[in-house]
């Protein structure tokens, strides 16, 4: 069972996400993003993190930076209440950003997509991102190669 961590300062949002995602078959833990969240991540080892961009006592991007210092491998989906807010997910090292909504269909699709991508080997993801047209990426360095100056 995949474990998800929901980080949001609003207890009603955490409860809504927890109930909906439990019904989808996920193990869900939650945090308000306060002290101890990095330790919670280390202990619980979630497969994916849902992170609110604007936490009450903390900036979600600052917390993202702290999370990335500990782990680059956990997929993160940023949650925002602002539909017009645009994020460059690649430069932020997140897998997606989703506008908060009471209908969690879009969020559930993103979660499934991120978890599916995280389960595949890197080379397969590269090929899939290119529409399946490209062959899997070759290794950057081949053993036994000699470099000449």
Order of alpha helices (4+ residues) and beta strands (2+ residues): beta-alpha-beta-alpha-beta-alpha-beta-alpha-beta-alpha-alpha
